[in-house]
């Protein structure tokens, strides 16, 4: 019985940990999540889109990569969002 309870607790803990890594804002309301998503997408569009090939400004490129990765973690990031952030969403090659 102890083994079963321990296994269940471990599985539930692992599932919750995985979900926490997939959702950067688990306690936000739907409205707040929508506002966060729209704000970050607008910021990404204004600062990053059309600059994927701009390697002159490494800081901007790093910012855009992090912004894209955050957007892709949000459930609101649909197919269009995935497409728009694809050029920056790859892992940092220096790590």
N, C-alpha and C positions, 0 to 999 in steps of 0.2 A: 504494500500500500504506500509506503514511504517513497519508493522508487517511482510509482505512478504520479504521485503528487509533485514530486521534484521535477519529473519530466514535463508535466503540464505547466508548472511555474516557469521552467526554463524556456519552453516553447513560446508561451505568452510574452515573456520578457524579450525574447529575440524578435518576435513580431512587432512589439511596440518600439523597440530600438530601431528596427528597419523603417518603420513608418515615420519615426522622428527624423531620420536622415532624408526622407523623401519630401517632407513638408516643413519648409522653413518657418512657417507661421501657424502652428497648429491651434493656437488659442484665439485667433482672430475670427470675428464674425464673417459671414459671407460678404456683407457689404464692405467691411474693412479689407478683406482679401481682394475684392474686385478693385477697390481704390488703390491698394498697393500694387496690384498687377498693372492697372492702367497707367499709374504714375511711372513705374519702372519701364514699361514698354515705351511710353512717350520719351522718357529720358534716354533709353537705348536708341530710339529712332533718331532723336535730335543729335546725339553725341557720337553714335557708332555706325549707323547704316550708311553705306557708301564709302566707308573708310576701311574696309576689310584689308585692302592692299597697302594701307598706309603704315609702313614699318618705321617711319621717321620718329613717331612719337610712341615710344615703348610704354610709357605710363598710361596713355589713352588706350592702347591696345590691351593692356592688363585690365584696366577698368571695364572695357567692353566685354572681355572674356568673362569676368566675374559677374557682370550684369546679365549676360546671356545665360550663364549657368544658373543664376538665381531664378530668372524667368522660367527656365525649363523645369525647375523644381515645382513651380506653382501649377496646380491642376488646371488653372485657367489658360495655360499656354497650349493653345490648339495647334492644328497642323500649320496654319499660317505663321504663328509665333515660332514654331519649331523650325520652319523654313527660314524665317528672317534671322534667327539667331544661330543658324547652323555654322556659319563661317567663323564665329567666335567661340562656339560651345566646346570645341575640342579641348582636351586636357592641356595644361601648360607643358610644353615640351621640355622645359628646363627642370621639371621635377620628376 
